[in-house]
């Protein structure tokens, strides 16, 4: 009698044989990749339109697609998609803070930072917003995150909080009491997480930040709480 594991392996192999998108998985792709999946098709743009109409692929923007979960057997990952829709970019702000469990509110808009112009994309899988930052600030506190076999770029908790402070209107952290009020009441931040924050990341952010004084006040507050 076959075990559940063996049955699952056989099912996965059969699915891989049957679906032309099994090897692509949930990674976004362009028309060149689609042409490699269907080498016998001469008019790949028309093929893409038929696949989209049949619900087998999803158009994210002109020339960029992702296969549906039904075709790949893998759930769509909106953080991965965000990296591909507009780049170079990394997921940050409330999206990253929620991912780490540092704020309680659910975030429906996928937020990222980019060295390109500020843009917004509305797609069938969600809305993606990109804020512009300078090239010196961009790489600080950005890490690759691997999830279910795929890797995307996301801000560390420290960088995500700096980004939120930088890009939130009306935030002015002049004094340490302002930091406490902002974190505890405005965004309901997990204050215990501050004890694990890497001050080097915060200090590097402050050097290239659009709100250096605000980030320096945050650093001062954390040092005070740690009795440094």
N, C-alpha and C positions, 0 to 999 in steps of 0.2 A: 504493500500500500504506500502510495507516494506521500511524503510529508508535505506540509504546507510550504516549506521553504523550496522544495524541489518544484512544486507546482508553480510557485511564484517565478522561479528562474525560467521555466519553460514558457510561461506567459510573457515574460519580458523579452525573450528571444523571438517569439512569434510576433510580438508587437514591433520589434526592431526590424524584422523582415518586411512586415506589411506597411510600415510608415516610412515614407521617403525623408521625413524630417526627424527621425529618431536620433540620428547622429548630430544634428544641429542643436537639438534640445531647446532650451528657452533663451538662447543667446540671439540678440537681434542680428539681422543679416541684410545685405544689399542684393541688388539684382545679379551681380557677378556670382555670388554664392548660390542664389536660386538657379542660375544657369548651370552651375556644376551639379546641382541635384537633378535637373532635367536636361541632360546634354542633348537629347534627341529633339528638343523643342527649339525651333528657329526664332520664333517671336516671343521672347521671354516676358516682355511687358504685357502682352495680351494674356499670357499664361498667369502672370501675377494677378491680373484683374479677375480671372476666373477663380483662382484659388481664394482670393479675398471674398468674392461673392459667395463662395461655397463655405466660408467660415473656417477655412483651413489655415490661412495666414491672416495676420492683422497688420494693417498699414499704420505705422507710427508717424511717419512724415514722408515726404516725397523720396522714394528710393530706399526707404528703410522699413523693414518688416520684422515681425516675430511670429513664429508658428504658434498656433493655438495649443492649449494644454491637451485637448482631445487628440491632437496629432502627435504630440511628443510624449505624453504621459508625465510631463513635468509642469509644476505650477509656475506661472509667470512671476518673475522677481522684478518689482518696480524700481528697486535701487540699481539693479544691473541695467535695466532699460534706461534709467536716467543718465547713466554714464555714456550710453550710446546715442541717445537722441541729440545731445549737444555737448561737445567737448572741445578741449579738455575740461572736465568738470569732476566734482566730487559731491556726494550727498552730505548735507549739513543742516544747520539751523534746527527747527523743531523736529524735522524728520529724523535726524540723527539722534537727538536727545530722547525722543520717544523710542527709537530703536534700542537704545541702551537702558530704557526704563527709568530715565531721570526726570521726566515730566509725566503727569497723568493723562493729559489730553490726547485723544486720538488725532492724528494728522492725516488729512486726506490729500493735501497738496504735497507733491514730492519736491523738496527744496534743495537746491544745489548752488555751489559757487563755481564760477568759470572765469578764465582770463579774457573771454570774448565779451561781446555786448550783452547787456541784460536782455533776456528773452523769456517768453512763455509759450508752451506748447500744450494744446488740448488734443488728447488722443483717446481712442476707445478704451484704453486700459488705465487712464488717469491723466491728471493735469500735472505738468512739470514746469517749475519756475527756476530761473537761473539768474543769480546776481553777479555783477561784475566785480572783480577784485584785481589788485595789481599783481604782477608776476612774482614779486618778492614775497608777498603774503601768501599766495596760493599754496605752495607745497608744505608749509608749516603744519604739523599735526595732522597729516593726511596719511591714512594707512590702507593697505589692501585687506579686504574682509572676504573670507571664503565661506560660502554658504551653499550646502547641497551640491558641491562640486564645481561651483562657479565663483568667480572673484570679481569684486567691484571696489571702487575707491570711495571711502567714507571718512568723514572727519572723526578724530578722537573726541571723547567727551569734552576735553579742554577746548579744542578748536571750535567745536560746535557751539559751545557757550559763548566764546569770543565772537563768533560770526553772528549769533543772535543779538548780542549787545550792539555790534557794529551796524546791523541792518534793521534794527527796530527803531521806528520813529518815536521820539519823545523820551528815550532812555538817556538819562544824564546821571551818572554815578559819581558825584563829586565827593561824597563822604561815605564812610563805611556803613553808616546807618541806611544809606540809599541802597547799598549792595544787599543788605539783609532784607530790606523791604521788597526789592525787585525779585530776589530769588525766592523768598518764602511766600509772598502774596501775589506778585504779578504772574510768575510762571510756575509757582508751586514746585520748585526744584527739590530734588532729594539732597538735603543738606549734608547727609552722611558721606555722600560721594566726594565732597570737597577734600576730605582727608586723604583721598587717593589721587588727587590731581597732581600732574607733573608741572611744577612751577616753571621749568625750563621752556615748555611749550607756551605757557602764558606769557612769559617774558619775551620770547621771540615774536609772538603775536603783537605784543604791545609796541615793539619797535616799528613794525610795518602797518599798524592798525590805523584805520580812519578815525578811531576814537581811543587814542593812546591813553589819555587821562582816565577814561572809564576802565580800561583793562588794568592799568596800574593800581587803581583803587580796588579792583577785585583782588589783585595779588596781595595788596596790603591787608585786605580783610581776611584772606585765607591764612596769611602768615600770623595775623593776630589771633585767629582761632586756634592755630597750632602752637601758639606761644613761641614763635620764632623771633 
